[in-house]
Amino acid sequence: MKKIILLTIAFFSFISCSTQQKVAVDYDRDFDFNANRTYTFSQSDYLKLNDLDSARLFNSIEKGLLYKGFQKNNASNLVISVYPEEYVSRQQNSSVGLGMGTGGFGRIGGGMSVGIPITSEKLNQNYTVSMLNEGHLVWQGTLKIQMPVNSSPEAKEATVQRGVMKLFYKFPPTKK
């Protein structure tokens, strides 16, 4: 019985510590991304992130675009702007019920149950990455990441890297 209780608690703890990532992408179908394989970051971006999170994000974007054959060039017409949003949320996950009881055919039944609520704080990071060519929006992607607040720096970096790779999974879009 003790093993079942411990396994149940461990299972729900594992689920509550998981990260989530959601991605959405939109683009101009008439723009030819293969004609322009260079990009630069907008110099006017004011990121509301700390320096560590900002460095993780920009390094991940650079790696993702380099993997897709794009080079960073400060003289490029394709300008990338990043708009971040970060907040902490509290989630109440399912509760674990522990119970005992008696009963059977012709017997009087009874029981007792105890509920243990499981709450956790999650760090929510939402990024909107926009690509503009000569002032016109040609590609935009949103990345929503949710992870435990107390994640290690390595876990944060890996989560952001996976999210950015997911964001650029079908980039550049092909003309049809």
DRENNURO-429416 format. One record per residue (C-alpha): x, y, z; residue in three letters. Coordinates in Angstrom, 2 decimals, padded with zeros to 5 digits. Layout:
+---------+---------+---------+------+
|       X |       Y |       Z | guvo |
+---------+---------+---------+------+
|       X |       Y |       Z |  ala |
...
+---------+---------+---------+------+
This chain:
+---------+---------+---------+------+
|       X |       Y |       Z | guvo |
+---------+---------+---------+------+
|  000.00 |  000.00 |  000.00 |  met |
|  002.83 |  002.39 |  000.88 |  lys |
|  004.48 |  001.72 | -002.50 |  lys |
|  001.31 |  002.62 | -004.36 |  ile |
|  000.94 |  005.87 | -002.41 |  ile |
|  004.58 |  006.82 | -003.01 |  leu |
|  004.36 |  005.99 | -006.72 |  leu |
|  001.16 |  008.03 | -007.07 |  thr |
|  002.70 |  011.04 | -005.33 |  ile |
|  005.88 |  010.73 | -007.43 |  ala |
|  003.82 |  010.51 | -010.63 |  phe |
|  001.82 |  013.67 | -009.88 |  phe |
|  004.97 |  015.50 | -008.80 |  ser |
|  006.61 |  014.58 | -012.10 |  phe |
|  003.60 |  015.81 | -014.08 |  ile |
|  003.51 |  019.10 | -012.16 |  ser |
|  007.21 |  019.76 | -012.97 |  cys |
|  006.89 |  019.34 | -016.71 |  ser |
|  007.37 |  022.07 | -019.27 |  thr |
|  004.92 |  023.02 | -021.98 |  gln |
|  005.55 |  024.70 | -025.30 |  gln |
|  003.05 |  026.07 | -027.81 |  lys |
|  003.94 |  027.54 | -031.19 |  val |
|  001.96 |  029.51 | -033.80 |  ala |
|  003.34 |  030.90 | -037.07 |  val |
|  002.03 |  033.23 | -039.80 |  asp |
|  003.82 |  034.55 | -042.89 |  tyr |
|  003.49 |  036.44 | -046.16 |  asp |
|  003.00 |  033.80 | -048.86 |  arg |
|  004.37 |  036.11 | -051.56 |  asp |
|  007.72 |  036.79 | -049.87 |  phe |
|  010.67 |  034.72 | -051.13 |  asp |
|  012.79 |  033.77 | -048.11 |  phe |
|  015.30 |  031.93 | -050.33 |  asn |
|  016.28 |  035.20 | -052.03 |  ala |
|  017.37 |  036.74 | -048.73 |  asn |
|  019.43 |  034.43 | -046.47 |  arg |
|  020.69 |  037.12 | -044.07 |  thr |
|  019.08 |  038.84 | -041.10 |  tyr |
|  019.80 |  041.30 | -038.33 |  thr |
|  018.20 |  041.98 | -034.96 |  phe |
|  016.30 |  045.22 | -034.36 |  ser |
|  018.40 |  047.68 | -032.39 |  gln |
|  015.34 |  049.30 | -030.83 |  ser |
|  014.17 |  046.18 | -028.97 |  asp |
|  013.66 |  046.84 | -025.31 |  tyr |
|  013.44 |  043.43 | -023.73 |  leu |
|  011.75 |  043.09 | -020.39 |  lys |
|  013.92 |  040.07 | -019.64 |  leu |
|  016.98 |  039.78 | -017.49 |  asn |
|  020.31 |  039.59 | -019.29 |  asp |
|  020.59 |  035.82 | -018.85 |  leu |
|  017.16 |  035.03 | -020.32 |  asp |
|  017.75 |  037.54 | -023.12 |  ser |
|  021.08 |  035.91 | -024.02 |  ala |
|  019.49 |  032.44 | -023.99 |  arg |
|  016.74 |  033.60 | -026.33 |  leu |
|  018.96 |  035.42 | -028.84 |  phe |
|  021.54 |  032.61 | -028.90 |  asn |
|  018.77 |  030.10 | -029.55 |  ser |
|  017.34 |  032.20 | -032.39 |  ile |
|  020.80 |  032.58 | -033.94 |  glu |
|  021.43 |  028.81 | -033.73 |  lys |
|  017.99 |  028.02 | -035.14 |  gly |
|  018.43 |  030.34 | -038.11 |  leu |
|  022.01 |  029.21 | -038.73 |  leu |
|  020.72 |  025.63 | -038.84 |  tyr |
|  018.25 |  026.76 | -041.52 |  lys |
|  021.02 |  028.39 | -043.58 |  gly |
|  020.56 |  032.02 | -042.52 |  phe |
|  023.52 |  034.21 | -041.57 |  gln |
|  023.51 |  037.21 | -039.25 |  lys |
|  024.52 |  040.37 | -041.12 |  asn |
|  024.05 |  043.88 | -039.73 |  asn |
|  023.42 |  045.27 | -043.23 |  ala |
|  020.50 |  042.92 | -043.97 |  ser |
|  017.01 |  044.11 | -044.98 |  asn |
|  015.39 |  041.27 | -043.00 |  leu |
|  015.05 |  042.62 | -039.45 |  val |
|  014.01 |  040.46 | -036.51 |  ile |
|  012.17 |  042.01 | -033.57 |  ser |
|  011.40 |  040.14 | -030.36 |  val |
|  008.56 |  041.06 | -027.99 |  tyr |
|  008.73 |  039.09 | -024.73 |  pro |
|  006.23 |  038.69 | -021.91 |  glu |
|  007.10 |  036.94 | -018.66 |  glu |
|  004.98 |  036.23 | -015.60 |  tyr |
|  004.58 |  033.68 | -012.81 |  val |
|  001.35 |  031.75 | -012.36 |  ser |
|  000.14 |  029.40 | -009.67 |  arg |
| -001.51 |  026.19 | -010.75 |  gln |
| -003.52 |  023.80 | -008.68 |  gln |
| -003.14 |  020.41 | -010.22 |  asn |
| -005.19 |  017.36 | -009.44 |  ser |
| -005.32 |  016.27 | -005.85 |  ser |
| -004.30 |  012.85 | -004.66 |  val |
| -006.90 |  010.96 | -002.67 |  gly |
| -005.94 |  008.48 | -000.02 |  leu |
| -008.72 |  006.31 |  001.32 |  gly |
| -009.69 |  003.37 |  003.49 |  met |
| -013.00 |  001.59 |  003.73 |  gly |
| -014.89 | -001.50 |  004.71 |  thr |
| -017.94 | -003.03 |  003.25 |  gly |
| -019.30 | -005.99 |  001.43 |  gly |
| -022.48 | -008.01 |  000.94 |  phe |
| -024.72 | -007.60 |  003.94 |  gly |
| -022.24 | -005.54 |  005.91 |  arg |
| -022.31 | -001.94 |  007.00 |  ile |
| -019.80 |  000.14 |  005.05 |  gly |
| -017.73 |  003.10 |  006.03 |  gly |
| -014.77 |  004.99 |  004.75 |  gly |
| -012.38 |  007.86 |  005.08 |  met |
| -010.67 |  009.96 |  002.42 |  ser |
| -008.00 |  012.63 |  002.58 |  val |
| -007.29 |  014.99 | -000.31 |  gly |
| -003.83 |  016.45 | -000.83 |  ile |
| -003.90 |  019.48 | -003.18 |  pro |
| -000.81 |  019.88 | -005.32 |  ile |
|  000.02 |  023.47 | -006.24 |  thr |
|  003.00 |  024.71 | -008.19 |  ser |
|  004.34 |  028.00 | -009.47 |  glu |
|  005.10 |  028.15 | -013.17 |  lys |
|  007.23 |  030.61 | -015.08 |  leu |
|  005.42 |  031.63 | -018.27 |  asn |
|  007.48 |  033.10 | -021.07 |  gln |
|  005.72 |  034.27 | -024.23 |  asn |
|  007.80 |  035.46 | -027.16 |  tyr |
|  006.57 |  037.05 | -030.37 |  thr |
|  009.28 |  036.97 | -033.03 |  val |
|  008.59 |  039.21 | -036.04 |  ser |
|  010.58 |  039.46 | -039.29 |  met |
|  010.24 |  042.63 | -041.29 |  leu |
|  011.59 |  043.27 | -044.77 |  asn |
|  011.88 |  046.99 | -045.52 |  glu |
|  009.32 |  047.75 | -042.82 |  gly |
|  006.73 |  045.16 | -043.96 |  his |
|  005.91 |  042.15 | -041.80 |  leu |
|  006.81 |  038.95 | -043.70 |  val |
|  006.90 |  036.34 | -040.89 |  trp |
|  005.68 |  036.18 | -037.31 |  gln |
|  005.84 |  033.39 | -034.79 |  gly |
|  004.73 |  033.14 | -031.19 |  thr |
|  006.31 |  030.81 | -028.68 |  leu |
|  004.70 |  030.13 | -025.31 |  lys |
|  006.84 |  028.33 | -022.77 |  ile |
|  005.78 |  027.22 | -019.31 |  gln |
|  008.25 |  025.68 | -016.85 |  met |
|  008.75 |  025.43 | -013.08 |  pro |
|  009.94 |  028.66 | -011.47 |  val |
|  012.89 |  026.94 | -009.80 |  asn |
|  014.25 |  025.37 | -013.03 |  ser |
|  018.02 |  025.14 | -013.28 |  ser |
|  019.86 |  027.36 | -015.79 |  pro |
|  020.59 |  024.27 | -017.89 |  glu |
|  016.90 |  023.30 | -017.96 |  ala |
|  015.88 |  026.85 | -018.90 |  lys |
|  018.40 |  026.94 | -021.73 |  glu |
|  017.34 |  023.53 | -023.04 |  ala |
|  013.65 |  024.49 | -022.85 |  thr |
|  014.17 |  027.76 | -024.73 |  val |
|  016.36 |  025.99 | -027.32 |  gln |
|  013.71 |  023.29 | -027.91 |  arg |
|  011.00 |  025.94 | -028.18 |  gly |
|  012.91 |  028.03 | -030.72 |  val |
|  013.68 |  024.91 | -032.78 |  met |
|  009.96 |  024.15 | -032.73 |  lys |
|  009.23 |  027.75 | -033.77 |  leu |
|  011.56 |  027.50 | -036.77 |  phe |
|  010.67 |  023.89 | -037.61 |  tyr |
|  009.01 |  024.75 | -040.95 |  lys |
|  011.07 |  027.86 | -041.59 |  phe |
|  011.63 |  029.19 | -044.19 |  pro |
|  008.15 |  028.69 | -045.63 |  pro |
|  008.09 |  027.46 | -049.19 |  thr |
|  006.33 |  029.39 | -051.92 |  lys |
|  003.44 |  027.52 | -053.48 |  lys |
+---------+---------+---------+------+
